[in-house]
Amino acid sequence: MQNELEVRRWVKAKFGVRVLWIEHASGGTLGMPDCLIMAGGRMWPIELKFGCIDKGSWHGKLRATQLSMGARMATRHIPMHILVGDQANDVVWMASFADHEAAVSAGEPTKMTPVDGRQAIVKVLRGVEHRMVTGVRWAKTQKS
């Protein structure tokens, strides 16, 4: 993938009408994720990024406004996720906001999970939902 637009096209091809795109405009809320994916009777906020994945880890960071929004959503039990298109190939990788936040706080890269399409992404999201419903704190149990 060559840029974030290609990541957006990949998501659109995999999810079609199941994606609601958030368009940023003057007066809009800063830090909102790029889209909402509708899956499993829920809407999942997803931030799209583009960068280099090295041995399953992403060294990139979200902007301060995105970190703030992710933290606000987490306090309301709305888990945000990050999809990163690898600049070296056409692989898309996924991580939870909580995992990214913990890695950044520790000064480490974010561990990512490769996802090859809609079913793989939905599987990750449903795993998060199950942990939320069963009372296990999702931020601590999300697998890398």
VMD Tcl script that draws the C-alpha trace (Angstrom):
set ca {
  {0.00 0.00 0.00}
  {1.25 3.44 -0.89}
  {-0.85 5.74 1.34}
  {-3.79 6.01 3.73}
  {-6.21 6.40 0.83}
  {-5.37 2.85 -0.25}
  {-6.12 1.63 3.28}
  {-9.49 3.37 3.04}
  {-10.19 1.71 -0.32}
  {-9.25 -1.69 1.18}
  {-11.73 -1.20 4.05}
  {-14.41 -0.03 1.62}
  {-13.85 -3.11 -0.59}
  {-14.08 -5.48 2.38}
  {-17.06 -3.90 4.18}
  {-19.01 -1.96 1.54}
  {-22.14 -0.42 3.07}
  {-21.20 -1.72 6.54}
  {-18.83 1.24 6.92}
  {-19.89 4.75 7.91}
  {-17.25 7.31 7.00}
  {-16.61 10.27 9.27}
  {-15.75 13.34 7.25}
  {-13.88 16.06 9.08}
  {-15.21 19.58 8.66}
  {-14.85 23.00 10.21}
  {-16.46 22.92 13.64}
  {-16.28 19.13 13.84}
  {-15.05 17.15 16.85}
  {-11.27 16.81 16.77}
  {-9.78 13.35 17.05}
  {-12.78 11.41 15.73}
  {-11.76 8.13 14.08}
  {-11.97 7.77 10.30}
  {-14.92 5.39 10.20}
  {-17.40 3.24 12.07}
  {-17.66 -0.42 11.12}
  {-21.05 -2.01 11.73}
  {-20.61 -5.61 12.92}
  {-22.30 -7.88 15.42}
  {-25.07 -5.40 16.19}
  {-22.54 -2.75 17.19}
  {-20.67 0.15 15.65}
  {-16.90 0.04 16.09}
  {-14.76 3.20 15.75}
  {-11.74 2.58 13.53}
  {-8.76 4.85 12.89}
  {-6.96 4.22 9.59}
  {-3.20 4.65 9.31}
  {-0.43 3.90 6.87}
  {3.13 2.98 7.77}
  {5.85 0.42 8.16}
  {5.15 -2.78 10.08}
  {8.37 -4.37 11.34}
  {8.11 -7.92 12.70}
  {4.44 -7.43 13.62}
  {5.03 -4.07 15.32}
  {4.05 -0.53 14.31}
  {6.27 2.35 15.44}
  {3.74 5.04 14.50}
  {1.65 7.06 16.91}
  {-1.79 8.61 16.92}
  {-2.08 12.40 17.14}
  {-2.79 13.92 20.55}
  {-6.43 14.62 19.62}
  {-6.87 10.99 18.53}
  {-5.33 9.73 21.78}
  {-7.68 11.96 23.74}
  {-10.73 10.75 21.80}
  {-9.70 7.10 22.20}
  {-9.37 7.61 25.96}
  {-12.79 9.32 26.11}
  {-14.37 6.44 24.23}
  {-12.65 3.85 26.44}
  {-14.11 5.41 29.61}
  {-17.55 4.79 28.05}
  {-16.68 1.19 27.10}
  {-16.45 2.00 23.40}
  {-13.27 0.30 22.17}
  {-11.54 2.07 19.30}
  {-9.25 0.13 16.95}
  {-6.48 1.03 14.55}
  {-6.01 -0.45 11.07}
  {-2.56 0.13 9.54}
  {-1.79 -0.51 5.89}
  {1.79 -1.77 5.54}
  {3.81 0.33 3.11}
  {5.94 -2.70 2.16}
  {3.04 -4.82 0.88}
  {-0.75 -5.07 0.73}
  {-1.19 -6.45 4.25}
  {-3.42 -4.63 6.74}
  {-2.71 -4.92 10.46}
  {-4.99 -4.24 13.43}
  {-4.58 -3.30 17.10}
  {-6.84 -1.97 19.81}
  {-6.49 1.60 20.97}
  {-5.81 0.26 24.47}
  {-2.84 -1.78 23.24}
  {-1.50 1.21 21.33}
  {-1.91 3.50 24.33}
  {-0.10 1.00 26.61}
  {2.75 0.56 24.11}
  {3.22 4.31 23.65}
  {3.23 4.82 27.44}
  {5.92 2.14 27.76}
  {7.95 3.64 24.90}
  {7.48 0.49 22.80}
  {6.04 -0.16 19.34}
  {2.46 -1.37 19.08}
  {2.04 -5.11 18.51}
  {-0.27 -5.64 15.56}
  {-2.37 -8.56 14.25}
  {-2.54 -9.15 10.49}
  {-6.08 -9.17 9.12}
  {-6.85 -10.44 5.65}
  {-10.40 -9.29 5.32}
  {-13.80 -8.63 6.83}
  {-14.12 -11.95 8.69}
  {-10.74 -11.55 10.40}
  {-11.60 -8.02 11.55}
  {-15.06 -9.05 12.78}
  {-13.49 -11.95 14.70}
  {-11.20 -9.53 16.55}
  {-14.08 -7.14 17.25}
  {-16.37 -9.93 18.52}
  {-13.59 -11.13 20.82}
  {-13.43 -7.66 22.32}
  {-17.23 -7.57 22.68}
  {-17.26 -10.96 24.43}
  {-14.69 -9.79 26.97}
  {-16.71 -6.60 27.58}
  {-19.96 -8.54 28.13}
  {-18.37 -11.10 30.44}
  {-16.93 -8.36 32.62}
  {-13.28 -8.86 31.76}
  {-11.59 -5.55 31.12}
  {-10.99 -5.54 27.35}
  {-7.96 -3.27 27.48}
  {-6.00 -5.80 29.52}
  {-7.07 -8.90 27.60}
  {-6.90 -7.79 23.97}
  {-4.40 -10.11 22.29}
  {-1.67 -8.65 20.14}
}
mol new
graphics top color blue
foreach p $ca { graphics top sphere $p radius 0.5 }
foreach p [lrange $ca 0 end-1] q [lrange $ca 1 end] { graphics top cylinder $p $q radius 0.2 }
display resetview
